[in-house]
Amino acid sequence: MVTSSYAFSGFGVDDIDAALAFYGDTLGFAVSQNEMGILNITLPGGAMVIAYPRPDHVPAAYTILNITVDSIDAAVDELAAAGVSMERYEGMPHDEKGIMRGKAHDRGPDIAWFLDPAGNVLSVIED
């Protein structure tokens, strides 16, 4: 086993300034930028991820970050008010807000997906 004091994850973005505004202002996370242009994003609960500039960025085709929330409806409403649109995926029962009510259909948690400015997939999941 690797001995470590903590671990973190990272992902690429094509526009670091847009990512800084999105993760800091839109999502409300604590974000700082280091001397190499990398964003250090502190998530609720204290975990950290980094976003690094990648000019040849290709968005992830999977969810890179799941954010647990107390109320999926409140979270989606807040995101929509900030101009964030929910993604809808074929074969999944989304409601008018773009929420997949998984609990009601025995398909897992209530969840909604959205994109960051670089096209990476994120989600809010009701805890």
Backbone as XML, in Angstrom:
<?xml version="1.0"?>
<chain id="A" units="angstrom">
  <residue number="1" name="MET">
    <atom name="N" x="0.839" y="-1.180" z="0.000"/>
    <atom name="CA" x="0.000" y="0.000" z="0.000"/>
    <atom name="C" x="0.884" y="1.243" z="0.000"/>
  </residue>
  <residue number="2" name="VAL">
    <atom name="N" x="0.427" y="2.264" z="-0.688"/>
    <atom name="CA" x="1.131" y="3.533" z="-0.749"/>
    <atom name="C" x="0.772" y="4.347" z="0.496"/>
  </residue>
  <residue number="3" name="THR">
    <atom name="N" x="1.763" y="4.819" z="1.197"/>
    <atom name="CA" x="1.525" y="5.655" z="2.365"/>
    <atom name="C" x="1.410" y="7.103" z="1.908"/>
  </residue>
  <residue number="4" name="SER">
    <atom name="N" x="0.322" y="7.750" z="2.276"/>
    <atom name="CA" x="0.074" y="9.119" z="1.841"/>
    <atom name="C" x="-0.750" y="9.838" z="2.885"/>
  </residue>
  <residue number="5" name="SER">
    <atom name="N" x="-0.618" y="11.142" z="2.941"/>
    <atom name="CA" x="-1.423" y="11.921" z="3.874"/>
    <atom name="C" x="-2.764" y="12.329" z="3.275"/>
  </residue>
  <residue number="6" name="TYR">
    <atom name="N" x="-2.855" y="12.389" z="1.938"/>
    <atom name="CA" x="-4.122" y="12.667" z="1.258"/>
    <atom name="C" x="-3.964" y="12.377" z="-0.225"/>
  </residue>
  <residue number="7" name="ALA">
    <atom name="N" x="-5.083" y="12.368" z="-0.918"/>
    <atom name="CA" x="-5.093" y="12.146" z="-2.363"/>
    <atom name="C" x="-6.022" y="13.181" z="-2.985"/>
  </residue>
  <residue number="8" name="PHE">
    <atom name="N" x="-5.848" y="13.420" z="-4.269"/>
    <atom name="CA" x="-6.730" y="14.330" z="-4.981"/>
    <atom name="C" x="-6.837" y="13.868" z="-6.420"/>
  </residue>
  <residue number="9" name="SER">
    <atom name="N" x="-7.806" y="14.398" z="-7.100"/>
    <atom name="CA" x="-8.028" y="14.064" z="-8.494"/>
    <atom name="C" x="-7.857" y="15.329" z="-9.328"/>
  </residue>
  <residue number="10" name="GLY">
    <atom name="N" x="-7.755" y="15.161" z="-10.630"/>
    <atom name="CA" x="-7.625" y="16.307" z="-11.502"/>
    <atom name="C" x="-8.256" y="16.057" z="-12.855"/>
  </residue>
  <residue number="11" name="PHE">
    <atom name="N" x="-8.524" y="17.128" z="-13.564"/>
    <atom name="CA" x="-9.105" y="17.033" z="-14.899"/>
    <atom name="C" x="-8.688" y="18.249" z="-15.710"/>
  </residue>
  <residue number="12" name="GLY">
    <atom name="N" x="-8.737" y="18.105" z="-17.017"/>
    <atom name="CA" x="-8.336" y="19.171" z="-17.906"/>
    <atom name="C" x="-9.488" y="20.077" z="-18.300"/>
  </residue>
  <residue number="13" name="VAL">
    <atom name="N" x="-9.144" y="21.323" z="-18.619"/>
    <atom name="CA" x="-10.101" y="22.307" z="-19.140"/>
    <atom name="C" x="-9.401" y="23.096" z="-20.250"/>
  </residue>
  <residue number="14" name="ASP">
    <atom name="N" x="-10.190" y="23.639" z="-21.156"/>
    <atom name="CA" x="-9.604" y="24.394" z="-22.257"/>
    <atom name="C" x="-9.487" y="25.887" z="-21.984"/>
  </residue>
  <residue number="15" name="ASP">
    <atom name="N" x="-10.189" y="26.381" z="-20.977"/>
    <atom name="CA" x="-10.174" y="27.813" z="-20.647"/>
    <atom name="C" x="-10.122" y="27.940" z="-19.133"/>
  </residue>
  <residue number="16" name="ILE">
    <atom name="N" x="-8.949" y="28.190" z="-18.592"/>
    <atom name="CA" x="-8.765" y="28.208" z="-17.141"/>
    <atom name="C" x="-9.534" y="29.358" z="-16.488"/>
  </residue>
  <residue number="17" name="ASP">
    <atom name="N" x="-9.653" y="30.502" z="-17.184"/>
    <atom name="CA" x="-10.407" y="31.627" z="-16.621"/>
    <atom name="C" x="-11.895" y="31.301" z="-16.514"/>
  </residue>
  <residue number="18" name="ALA">
    <atom name="N" x="-12.448" y="30.652" z="-17.542"/>
    <atom name="CA" x="-13.856" y="30.239" z="-17.496"/>
    <atom name="C" x="-14.063" y="29.207" z="-16.392"/>
  </residue>
  <residue number="19" name="ALA">
    <atom name="N" x="-13.105" y="28.299" z="-16.218"/>
    <atom name="CA" x="-13.209" y="27.292" z="-15.154"/>
    <atom name="C" x="-13.148" y="27.951" z="-13.781"/>
  </residue>
  <residue number="20" name="LEU">
    <atom name="N" x="-12.274" y="28.926" z="-13.630"/>
    <atom name="CA" x="-12.162" y="29.657" z="-12.359"/>
    <atom name="C" x="-13.487" y="30.314" z="-12.002"/>
  </residue>
  <residue number="21" name="ALA">
    <atom name="N" x="-14.102" y="30.980" z="-12.957"/>
    <atom name="CA" x="-15.394" y="31.636" z="-12.714"/>
    <atom name="C" x="-16.487" y="30.613" z="-12.414"/>
  </residue>
  <residue number="22" name="PHE">
    <atom name="N" x="-16.515" y="29.519" z="-13.156"/>
    <atom name="CA" x="-17.561" y="28.518" z="-12.975"/>
    <atom name="C" x="-17.455" y="27.821" z="-11.610"/>
  </residue>
  <residue number="23" name="TYR">
    <atom name="N" x="-16.283" y="27.302" z="-11.308"/>
    <atom name="CA" x="-16.129" y="26.558" z="-10.057"/>
    <atom name="C" x="-16.150" y="27.479" z="-8.835"/>
  </residue>
  <residue number="24" name="GLY">
    <atom name="N" x="-15.655" y="28.706" z="-8.990"/>
    <atom name="CA" x="-15.655" y="29.641" z="-7.878"/>
    <atom name="C" x="-16.959" y="30.395" z="-7.722"/>
  </residue>
  <residue number="25" name="ASP">
    <atom name="N" x="-17.412" y="31.049" z="-8.791"/>
    <atom name="CA" x="-18.604" y="31.892" z="-8.695"/>
    <atom name="C" x="-19.905" y="31.111" z="-8.842"/>
  </residue>
  <residue number="26" name="THR">
    <atom name="N" x="-20.011" y="30.303" z="-9.896"/>
    <atom name="CA" x="-21.263" y="29.585" z="-10.153"/>
    <atom name="C" x="-21.514" y="28.495" z="-9.122"/>
  </residue>
  <residue number="27" name="LEU">
    <atom name="N" x="-20.500" y="27.659" z="-8.866"/>
    <atom name="CA" x="-20.685" y="26.561" z="-7.908"/>
    <atom name="C" x="-20.374" y="26.962" z="-6.475"/>
  </residue>
  <residue number="28" name="GLY">
    <atom name="N" x="-19.639" y="28.047" z="-6.287"/>
    <atom name="CA" x="-19.362" y="28.545" z="-4.941"/>
    <atom name="C" x="-18.274" y="27.802" z="-4.189"/>
  </residue>
  <residue number="29" name="PHE">
    <atom name="N" x="-17.403" y="27.098" z="-4.903"/>
    <atom name="CA" x="-16.295" y="26.395" z="-4.257"/>
    <atom name="C" x="-15.141" y="27.365" z="-4.022"/>
  </residue>
  <residue number="30" name="ALA">
    <atom name="N" x="-14.302" y="27.056" z="-3.049"/>
    <atom name="CA" x="-13.086" y="27.844" z="-2.827"/>
    <atom name="C" x="-12.089" y="27.449" z="-3.912"/>
  </residue>
  <residue number="31" name="VAL">
    <atom name="N" x="-11.630" y="28.433" z="-4.681"/>
    <atom name="CA" x="-10.720" y="28.168" z="-5.797"/>
    <atom name="C" x="-9.550" y="29.137" z="-5.730"/>
  </residue>
  <residue number="32" name="SER">
    <atom name="N" x="-8.356" y="28.581" z="-5.915"/>
    <atom name="CA" x="-7.173" y="29.419" z="-6.041"/>
    <atom name="C" x="-6.381" y="28.927" z="-7.244"/>
  </residue>
  <residue number="33" name="GLN">
    <atom name="N" x="-5.568" y="29.813" z="-7.780"/>
    <atom name="CA" x="-4.767" y="29.470" z="-8.948"/>
    <atom name="C" x="-3.295" y="29.552" z="-8.565"/>
  </residue>
  <residue number="34" name="ASN">
    <atom name="N" x="-2.545" y="28.502" z="-8.896"/>
    <atom name="CA" x="-1.126" y="28.519" z="-8.541"/>
    <atom name="C" x="-0.285" y="29.132" z="-9.659"/>
  </residue>
  <residue number="35" name="GLU">
    <atom name="N" x="1.013" y="29.207" z="-9.445"/>
    <atom name="CA" x="1.911" y="29.867" z="-10.387"/>
    <atom name="C" x="2.000" y="29.169" z="-11.741"/>
  </residue>
  <residue number="36" name="MET">
    <atom name="N" x="1.571" y="27.897" z="-11.820"/>
    <atom name="CA" x="1.583" y="27.166" z="-13.090"/>
    <atom name="C" x="0.252" y="27.277" z="-13.828"/>
  </residue>
  <residue number="37" name="GLY">
    <atom name="N" x="-0.695" y="28.052" z="-13.275"/>
    <atom name="CA" x="-1.994" y="28.208" z="-13.913"/>
    <atom name="C" x="-2.993" y="27.129" z="-13.545"/>
  </residue>
  <residue number="38" name="ILE">
    <atom name="N" x="-2.645" y="26.268" z="-12.618"/>
    <atom name="CA" x="-3.528" y="25.177" z="-12.192"/>
    <atom name="C" x="-4.470" y="25.689" z="-11.120"/>
  </residue>
  <residue number="39" name="LEU">
    <atom name="N" x="-5.751" y="25.305" z="-11.229"/>
    <atom name="CA" x="-6.728" y="25.671" z="-10.212"/>
    <atom name="C" x="-6.761" y="24.616" z="-9.119"/>
  </residue>
  <residue number="40" name="ASN">
    <atom name="N" x="-6.688" y="25.063" z="-7.879"/>
    <atom name="CA" x="-6.899" y="24.197" z="-6.725"/>
    <atom name="C" x="-8.317" y="24.460" z="-6.255"/>
  </residue>
  <residue number="41" name="ILE">
    <atom name="N" x="-9.169" y="23.451" z="-6.374"/>
    <atom name="CA" x="-10.589" y="23.593" z="-6.048"/>
    <atom name="C" x="-10.864" y="22.800" z="-4.782"/>
  </residue>
  <residue number="42" name="THR">
    <atom name="N" x="-11.286" y="23.508" z="-3.726"/>
    <atom name="CA" x="-11.620" y="22.844" z="-2.482"/>
    <atom name="C" x="-13.121" y="22.591" z="-2.464"/>
  </residue>
  <residue number="43" name="LEU">
    <atom name="N" x="-13.480" y="21.327" z="-2.342"/>
    <atom name="CA" x="-14.880" y="20.914" z="-2.365"/>
    <atom name="C" x="-15.469" y="20.949" z="-0.962"/>
  </residue>
  <residue number="44" name="PRO">
    <atom name="N" x="-16.795" y="20.990" z="-0.860"/>
    <atom name="CA" x="-17.412" y="20.889" z="0.461"/>
    <atom name="C" x="-16.918" y="19.612" z="1.152"/>
  </residue>
  <residue number="45" name="GLY">
    <atom name="N" x="-16.599" y="19.729" z="2.418"/>
    <atom name="CA" x="-16.059" y="18.591" z="3.146"/>
    <atom name="C" x="-14.543" y="18.584" z="3.166"/>
  </residue>
  <residue number="46" name="GLY">
    <atom name="N" x="-13.903" y="19.450" z="2.365"/>
    <atom name="CA" x="-12.468" y="19.606" z="2.410"/>
    <atom name="C" x="-11.664" y="18.869" z="1.360"/>
  </residue>
  <residue number="47" name="ALA">
    <atom name="N" x="-12.278" y="17.997" z="0.567"/>
    <atom name="CA" x="-11.535" y="17.311" z="-0.491"/>
    <atom name="C" x="-11.084" y="18.336" z="-1.529"/>
  </residue>
  <residue number="48" name="MET">
    <atom name="N" x="-10.033" y="17.999" z="-2.267"/>
    <atom name="CA" x="-9.513" y="18.914" z="-3.268"/>
    <atom name="C" x="-9.390" y="18.218" z="-4.618"/>
  </residue>
  <residue number="49" name="VAL">
    <atom name="N" x="-9.679" y="18.967" z="-5.672"/>
    <atom name="CA" x="-9.408" y="18.530" z="-7.037"/>
    <atom name="C" x="-8.658" y="19.671" z="-7.714"/>
  </residue>
  <residue number="50" name="ILE">
    <atom name="N" x="-7.972" y="19.334" z="-8.783"/>
    <atom name="CA" x="-7.312" y="20.377" z="-9.563"/>
    <atom name="C" x="-7.887" y="20.386" z="-10.970"/>
  </residue>
  <residue number="51" name="ALA">
    <atom name="N" x="-7.891" y="21.556" z="-11.562"/>
    <atom name="CA" x="-8.233" y="21.712" z="-12.973"/>
    <atom name="C" x="-7.017" y="22.341" z="-13.625"/>
  </residue>
  <residue number="52" name="TYR">
    <atom name="N" x="-6.535" y="21.698" z="-14.672"/>
    <atom name="CA" x="-5.323" y="22.175" z="-15.315"/>
    <atom name="C" x="-5.614" y="22.572" z="-16.755"/>
  </residue>
  <residue number="53" name="PRO">
    <atom name="N" x="-4.920" y="23.615" z="-17.234"/>
    <atom name="CA" x="-5.147" y="24.072" z="-18.606"/>
    <atom name="C" x="-4.623" y="23.047" z="-19.603"/>
  </residue>
  <residue number="54" name="ARG">
    <atom name="N" x="-5.461" y="22.760" z="-20.582"/>
    <atom name="CA" x="-5.093" y="21.788" z="-21.612"/>
    <atom name="C" x="-5.634" y="22.299" z="-22.945"/>
  </residue>
  <residue number="55" name="PRO">
    <atom name="N" x="-4.793" y="22.933" z="-23.761"/>
    <atom name="CA" x="-5.253" y="23.519" z="-25.024"/>
    <atom name="C" x="-5.907" y="22.517" z="-25.973"/>
  </residue>
  <residue number="56" name="ASP">
    <atom name="N" x="-5.465" y="21.264" z="-25.939"/>
    <atom name="CA" x="-6.056" y="20.236" z="-26.811"/>
    <atom name="C" x="-7.110" y="19.414" z="-26.070"/>
  </residue>
  <residue number="57" name="HIS">
    <atom name="N" x="-7.752" y="20.055" z="-25.107"/>
    <atom name="CA" x="-8.729" y="19.398" z="-24.238"/>
    <atom name="C" x="-9.850" y="18.733" z="-25.033"/>
  </residue>
  <residue number="58" name="VAL">
    <atom name="N" x="-10.183" y="17.520" z="-24.617"/>
    <atom name="CA" x="-11.360" y="16.807" z="-25.095"/>
    <atom name="C" x="-12.198" y="16.528" z="-23.853"/>
  </residue>
  <residue number="59" name="PRO">
    <atom name="N" x="-13.453" y="16.986" z="-23.813"/>
    <atom name="CA" x="-14.268" y="16.786" z="-22.610"/>
    <atom name="C" x="-14.406" y="15.313" z="-22.248"/>
  </residue>
  <residue number="60" name="ALA">
    <atom name="N" x="-14.452" y="15.060" z="-20.958"/>
    <atom name="CA" x="-14.677" y="13.699" z="-20.475"/>
    <atom name="C" x="-16.081" y="13.256" z="-20.874"/>
  </residue>
  <residue number="61" name="ALA">
    <atom name="N" x="-16.219" y="12.020" z="-21.298"/>
    <atom name="CA" x="-17.524" y="11.475" z="-21.710"/>
    <atom name="C" x="-18.204" y="10.775" z="-20.545"/>
  </residue>
  <residue number="62" name="TYR">
    <atom name="N" x="-17.765" y="11.052" z="-19.350"/>
    <atom name="CA" x="-18.293" y="10.436" z="-18.134"/>
    <atom name="C" x="-18.307" y="11.510" z="-17.052"/>
  </residue>
  <residue number="63" name="THR">
    <atom name="N" x="-18.955" y="11.220" z="-15.944"/>
    <atom name="CA" x="-19.049" y="12.185" z="-14.858"/>
    <atom name="C" x="-17.710" y="12.295" z="-14.139"/>
  </residue>
  <residue number="64" name="ILE">
    <atom name="N" x="-17.140" y="13.500" z="-14.113"/>
    <atom name="CA" x="-15.850" y="13.692" z="-13.453"/>
    <atom name="C" x="-15.996" y="14.104" z="-11.996"/>
  </residue>
  <residue number="65" name="LEU">
    <atom name="N" x="-17.180" y="14.645" z="-11.634"/>
    <atom name="CA" x="-17.377" y="15.129" z="-10.275"/>
    <atom name="C" x="-18.845" y="14.990" z="-9.899"/>
  </residue>
  <residue number="66" name="ASN">
    <atom name="N" x="-19.099" y="14.281" z="-8.793"/>
    <atom name="CA" x="-20.443" y="14.129" z="-8.248"/>
    <atom name="C" x="-20.531" y="14.977" z="-6.986"/>
  </residue>
  <residue number="67" name="ILE">
    <atom name="N" x="-21.534" y="15.811" z="-6.905"/>
    <atom name="CA" x="-21.711" y="16.710" z="-5.771"/>
    <atom name="C" x="-22.977" y="16.295" z="-5.037"/>
  </residue>
  <residue number="68" name="THR">
    <atom name="N" x="-22.833" y="15.836" z="-3.793"/>
    <atom name="CA" x="-24.009" y="15.444" z="-3.038"/>
    <atom name="C" x="-24.675" y="16.684" z="-2.455"/>
  </residue>
  <residue number="69" name="VAL">
    <atom name="N" x="-26.000" y="16.682" z="-2.486"/>
    <atom name="CA" x="-26.793" y="17.806" z="-1.999"/>
    <atom name="C" x="-27.929" y="17.296" z="-1.130"/>
  </residue>
  <residue number="70" name="ASP">
    <atom name="N" x="-28.406" y="18.152" z="-0.240"/>
    <atom name="CA" x="-29.539" y="17.782" z="0.613"/>
    <atom name="C" x="-30.839" y="17.749" z="-0.176"/>
  </residue>
  <residue number="71" name="SER">
    <atom name="N" x="-30.983" y="18.675" z="-1.124"/>
    <atom name="CA" x="-32.202" y="18.774" z="-1.926"/>
    <atom name="C" x="-31.831" y="18.911" z="-3.398"/>
  </residue>
  <residue number="72" name="ILE">
    <atom name="N" x="-32.146" y="17.902" z="-4.176"/>
    <atom name="CA" x="-31.858" y="17.936" z="-5.613"/>
    <atom name="C" x="-32.631" y="19.066" z="-6.291"/>
  </residue>
  <residue number="73" name="ASP">
    <atom name="N" x="-33.869" y="19.289" z="-5.856"/>
    <atom name="CA" x="-34.684" y="20.342" z="-6.462"/>
    <atom name="C" x="-34.081" y="21.715" z="-6.211"/>
  </residue>
  <residue number="74" name="ALA">
    <atom name="N" x="-33.652" y="21.976" z="-4.980"/>
    <atom name="CA" x="-33.045" y="23.267" z="-4.656"/>
    <atom name="C" x="-31.745" y="23.451" z="-5.432"/>
  </residue>
  <residue number="75" name="ALA">
    <atom name="N" x="-30.931" y="22.411" z="-5.523"/>
    <atom name="CA" x="-29.658" y="22.505" z="-6.239"/>
    <atom name="C" x="-29.879" y="22.789" z="-7.724"/>
  </residue>
  <residue number="76" name="VAL">
    <atom name="N" x="-30.803" y="22.085" z="-8.347"/>
    <atom name="CA" x="-31.083" y="22.295" z="-9.773"/>
    <atom name="C" x="-31.661" y="23.689" z="-9.995"/>
  </residue>
  <residue number="77" name="ASP">
    <atom name="N" x="-32.533" y="24.139" z="-9.103"/>
    <atom name="CA" x="-33.080" y="25.491" z="-9.219"/>
    <atom name="C" x="-31.972" y="26.543" z="-9.129"/>
  </residue>
  <residue number="78" name="GLU">
    <atom name="N" x="-31.023" y="26.353" z="-8.196"/>
    <atom name="CA" x="-29.914" y="27.297" z="-8.047"/>
    <atom name="C" x="-29.019" y="27.288" z="-9.289"/>
  </residue>
  <residue number="79" name="LEU">
    <atom name="N" x="-28.742" y="26.110" z="-9.807"/>
    <atom name="CA" x="-27.924" y="26.016" z="-11.019"/>
    <atom name="C" x="-28.638" y="26.687" z="-12.201"/>
  </residue>
  <residue number="80" name="ALA">
    <atom name="N" x="-29.924" y="26.416" z="-12.348"/>
    <atom name="CA" x="-30.690" y="27.018" z="-13.445"/>
    <atom name="C" x="-30.696" y="28.541" z="-13.324"/>
  </residue>
  <residue number="81" name="ALA">
    <atom name="N" x="-30.842" y="29.055" z="-12.098"/>
    <atom name="CA" x="-30.828" y="30.507" z="-11.883"/>
    <atom name="C" x="-29.477" y="31.108" z="-12.260"/>
  </residue>
  <residue number="82" name="ALA">
    <atom name="N" x="-28.409" y="30.302" z="-12.170"/>
    <atom name="CA" x="-27.072" y="30.759" z="-12.536"/>
    <atom name="C" x="-26.773" y="30.531" z="-14.023"/>
  </residue>
  <residue number="83" name="GLY">
    <atom name="N" x="-27.778" y="30.046" z="-14.775"/>
    <atom name="CA" x="-27.612" y="29.857" z="-16.211"/>
    <atom name="C" x="-27.082" y="28.501" z="-16.630"/>
  </residue>
  <residue number="84" name="VAL">
    <atom name="N" x="-27.063" y="27.543" z="-15.701"/>
    <atom name="CA" x="-26.565" y="26.200" z="-16.007"/>
    <atom name="C" x="-27.735" y="25.328" z="-16.445"/>
  </residue>
  <residue number="85" name="SER">
    <atom name="N" x="-27.590" y="24.655" z="-17.583"/>
    <atom name="CA" x="-28.620" y="23.762" z="-18.112"/>
    <atom name="C" x="-28.316" y="22.321" z="-17.726"/>
  </residue>
  <residue number="86" name="MET">
    <atom name="N" x="-29.353" y="21.574" z="-17.429"/>
    <atom name="CA" x="-29.197" y="20.161" z="-17.105"/>
    <atom name="C" x="-29.107" y="19.350" z="-18.400"/>
  </residue>
  <residue number="87" name="GLU">
    <atom name="N" x="-28.297" y="18.325" z="-18.382"/>
    <atom name="CA" x="-28.161" y="17.406" z="-19.511"/>
    <atom name="C" x="-29.248" y="16.335" z="-19.405"/>
  </residue>
  <residue number="88" name="ARG">
    <atom name="N" x="-29.675" y="15.823" z="-20.530"/>
    <atom name="CA" x="-30.650" y="14.741" z="-20.557"/>
    <atom name="C" x="-30.078" y="13.622" z="-21.416"/>
  </residue>
  <residue number="89" name="TYR">
    <atom name="N" x="-30.134" y="12.418" z="-20.879"/>
    <atom name="CA" x="-29.553" y="11.266" z="-21.562"/>
    <atom name="C" x="-30.645" y="10.291" z="-21.985"/>
  </residue>
  <residue number="90" name="GLU">
    <atom name="N" x="-30.518" y="9.810" z="-23.186"/>
    <atom name="CA" x="-31.474" y="8.872" z="-23.774"/>
    <atom name="C" x="-31.705" y="7.672" z="-22.856"/>
  </residue>
  <residue number="91" name="GLY">
    <atom name="N" x="-32.966" y="7.304" z="-22.717"/>
    <atom name="CA" x="-33.320" y="6.122" z="-21.946"/>
    <atom name="C" x="-33.418" y="6.337" z="-20.450"/>
  </residue>
  <residue number="92" name="MET">
    <atom name="N" x="-33.218" y="7.574" z="-20.004"/>
    <atom name="CA" x="-33.317" y="7.869" z="-18.573"/>
    <atom name="C" x="-34.525" y="8.766" z="-18.344"/>
  </residue>
  <residue number="93" name="PRO">
    <atom name="N" x="-35.314" y="8.446" z="-17.325"/>
    <atom name="CA" x="-36.558" y="9.200" z="-17.091"/>
    <atom name="C" x="-36.327" y="10.537" z="-16.383"/>
  </residue>
  <residue number="94" name="HIS">
    <atom name="N" x="-36.008" y="11.575" z="-17.163"/>
    <atom name="CA" x="-35.811" y="12.909" z="-16.607"/>
    <atom name="C" x="-37.149" y="13.622" z="-16.474"/>
  </residue>
  <residue number="95" name="ASP">
    <atom name="N" x="-37.284" y="14.437" z="-15.428"/>
    <atom name="CA" x="-38.497" y="15.245" z="-15.303"/>
    <atom name="C" x="-38.285" y="16.580" z="-16.019"/>
  </residue>
  <residue number="96" name="GLU">
    <atom name="N" x="-39.226" y="17.503" z="-15.872"/>
    <atom name="CA" x="-39.162" y="18.775" z="-16.589"/>
    <atom name="C" x="-37.950" y="19.623" z="-16.182"/>
  </residue>
  <residue number="97" name="LYS">
    <atom name="N" x="-37.390" y="19.387" z="-14.983"/>
    <atom name="CA" x="-36.206" y="20.116" z="-14.527"/>
    <atom name="C" x="-34.905" y="19.478" z="-15.018"/>
  </residue>
  <residue number="98" name="GLY">
    <atom name="N" x="-35.000" y="18.271" z="-15.561"/>
    <atom name="CA" x="-33.804" y="17.564" z="-15.979"/>
    <atom name="C" x="-33.274" y="16.624" z="-14.915"/>
  </residue>
  <residue number="99" name="ILE">
    <atom name="N" x="-34.081" y="16.364" z="-13.901"/>
    <atom name="CA" x="-33.692" y="15.468" z="-12.812"/>
    <atom name="C" x="-34.149" y="14.051" z="-13.138"/>
  </residue>
  <residue number="100" name="MET">
    <atom name="N" x="-33.250" y="13.098" z="-13.002"/>
    <atom name="CA" x="-33.651" y="11.702" z="-13.108"/>
    <atom name="C" x="-34.047" y="11.259" z="-11.710"/>
  </residue>
  <residue number="101" name="ARG">
    <atom name="N" x="-35.314" y="10.992" z="-11.548"/>
    <atom name="CA" x="-35.860" y="10.578" z="-10.248"/>
    <atom name="C" x="-35.621" y="9.083" z="-10.093"/>
  </residue>
  <residue number="102" name="GLY">
    <atom name="N" x="-34.396" y="8.727" z="-9.801"/>
    <atom name="CA" x="-34.006" y="7.331" z="-9.702"/>
    <atom name="C" x="-34.721" y="6.578" z="-8.612"/>
  </residue>
  <residue number="103" name="LYS">
    <atom name="N" x="-34.939" y="7.232" z="-7.471"/>
    <atom name="CA" x="-35.603" y="6.563" z="-6.351"/>
    <atom name="C" x="-37.006" y="6.105" z="-6.743"/>
  </residue>
  <residue number="104" name="ALA">
    <atom name="N" x="-37.698" y="6.924" z="-7.512"/>
    <atom name="CA" x="-39.071" y="6.606" z="-7.908"/>
    <atom name="C" x="-39.129" y="5.474" z="-8.926"/>
  </residue>
  <residue number="105" name="HIS">
    <atom name="N" x="-38.026" y="5.182" z="-9.581"/>
    <atom name="CA" x="-38.007" y="4.166" z="-10.637"/>
    <atom name="C" x="-37.063" y="3.010" z="-10.321"/>
  </residue>
  <residue number="106" name="ASP">
    <atom name="N" x="-36.648" y="2.909" z="-9.047"/>
    <atom name="CA" x="-35.690" y="1.876" z="-8.643"/>
    <atom name="C" x="-34.450" y="1.878" z="-9.532"/>
  </residue>
  <residue number="107" name="ARG">
    <atom name="N" x="-33.955" y="3.087" z="-9.847"/>
    <atom name="CA" x="-32.779" y="3.226" z="-10.712"/>
    <atom name="C" x="-31.683" y="4.027" z="-10.023"/>
  </residue>
  <residue number="108" name="GLY">
    <atom name="N" x="-31.554" y="3.900" z="-8.717"/>
    <atom name="CA" x="-30.509" y="4.618" z="-8.003"/>
    <atom name="C" x="-31.000" y="5.921" z="-7.420"/>
  </residue>
  <residue number="109" name="PRO">
    <atom name="N" x="-30.066" y="6.825" z="-7.140"/>
    <atom name="CA" x="-30.426" y="8.086" z="-6.478"/>
    <atom name="C" x="-31.057" y="9.084" z="-7.442"/>
  </residue>
  <residue number="110" name="ASP">
    <atom name="N" x="-31.653" y="10.115" z="-6.880"/>
    <atom name="CA" x="-32.111" y="11.248" z="-7.688"/>
    <atom name="C" x="-30.868" y="12.035" z="-8.089"/>
  </residue>
  <residue number="111" name="ILE">
    <atom name="N" x="-30.724" y="12.292" z="-9.394"/>
    <atom name="CA" x="-29.486" y="12.869" z="-9.919"/>
    <atom name="C" x="-29.792" y="13.763" z="-11.116"/>
  </residue>
  <residue number="112" name="ALA">
    <atom name="N" x="-28.961" y="14.777" z="-11.295"/>
    <atom name="CA" x="-29.050" y="15.640" z="-12.475"/>
    <atom name="C" x="-27.628" y="15.929" z="-12.936"/>
  </residue>
  <residue number="113" name="TRP">
    <atom name="N" x="-27.424" y="15.900" z="-14.239"/>
    <atom name="CA" x="-26.106" y="16.118" z="-14.823"/>
    <atom name="C" x="-26.056" y="17.475" z="-15.503"/>
  </residue>
  <residue number="114" name="PHE">
    <atom name="N" x="-24.876" y="18.076" z="-15.505"/>
    <atom name="CA" x="-24.653" y="19.344" z="-16.191"/>
    <atom name="C" x="-23.195" y="19.400" z="-16.619"/>
  </residue>
  <residue number="115" name="LEU">
    <atom name="N" x="-22.865" y="20.390" z="-17.445"/>
    <atom name="CA" x="-21.513" y="20.512" z="-17.987"/>
    <atom name="C" x="-20.807" y="21.733" z="-17.417"/>
  </residue>
  <residue number="116" name="ASP">
    <atom name="N" x="-19.491" y="21.606" z="-17.252"/>
    <atom name="CA" x="-18.700" y="22.795" z="-16.937"/>
    <atom name="C" x="-18.391" y="23.507" z="-18.258"/>
  </residue>
  <residue number="117" name="PRO">
    <atom name="N" x="-17.759" y="24.683" z="-18.244"/>
    <atom name="CA" x="-17.503" y="25.407" z="-19.499"/>
    <atom name="C" x="-16.645" y="24.641" z="-20.503"/>
  </residue>
  <residue number="118" name="ALA">
    <atom name="N" x="-15.861" y="23.659" z="-20.028"/>
    <atom name="CA" x="-15.015" y="22.862" z="-20.920"/>
    <atom name="C" x="-15.746" y="21.645" z="-21.470"/>
  </residue>
  <residue number="119" name="GLY">
    <atom name="N" x="-17.021" y="21.454" z="-21.062"/>
    <atom name="CA" x="-17.806" y="20.320" z="-21.548"/>
    <atom name="C" x="-17.667" y="19.064" z="-20.711"/>
  </residue>
  <residue number="120" name="ASN">
    <atom name="N" x="-16.946" y="19.138" z="-19.579"/>
    <atom name="CA" x="-16.847" y="17.989" z="-18.675"/>
    <atom name="C" x="-18.171" y="17.791" z="-17.949"/>
  </residue>
  <residue number="121" name="VAL">
    <atom name="N" x="-18.534" y="16.543" z="-17.696"/>
    <atom name="CA" x="-19.808" y="16.207" z="-17.058"/>
    <atom name="C" x="-19.669" y="16.217" z="-15.539"/>
  </residue>
  <residue number="122" name="LEU">
    <atom name="N" x="-20.594" y="16.907" z="-14.869"/>
    <atom name="CA" x="-20.696" y="16.921" z="-13.413"/>
    <atom name="C" x="-22.108" y="16.528" z="-13.050"/>
  </residue>
  <residue number="123" name="SER">
    <atom name="N" x="-22.332" y="16.192" z="-11.780"/>
    <atom name="CA" x="-23.693" y="15.896" z="-11.359"/>
    <atom name="C" x="-23.945" y="16.414" z="-9.950"/>
  </residue>
  <residue number="124" name="VAL">
    <atom name="N" x="-25.216" y="16.616" z="-9.662"/>
    <atom name="CA" x="-25.683" y="16.793" z="-8.294"/>
    <atom name="C" x="-26.537" y="15.570" z="-7.985"/>
  </residue>
  <residue number="125" name="ILE">
    <atom name="N" x="-26.310" y="15.013" z="-6.798"/>
    <atom name="CA" x="-27.011" y="13.806" z="-6.357"/>
    <atom name="C" x="-27.589" y="14.082" z="-4.975"/>
  </residue>
  <residue number="126" name="GLU">
    <atom name="N" x="-28.859" y="13.772" z="-4.828"/>
    <atom name="CA" x="-29.476" y="13.978" z="-3.513"/>
    <atom name="C" x="-28.963" y="12.933" z="-2.544"/>
  </residue>
  <residue number="127" name="ASP">
    <atom name="N" x="-28.452" y="13.415" z="-1.418"/>
    <atom name="CA" x="-27.864" y="12.553" z="-0.396"/>
    <atom name="C" x="-28.940" y="12.009" z="0.521"/>
  </residue>
</chain>
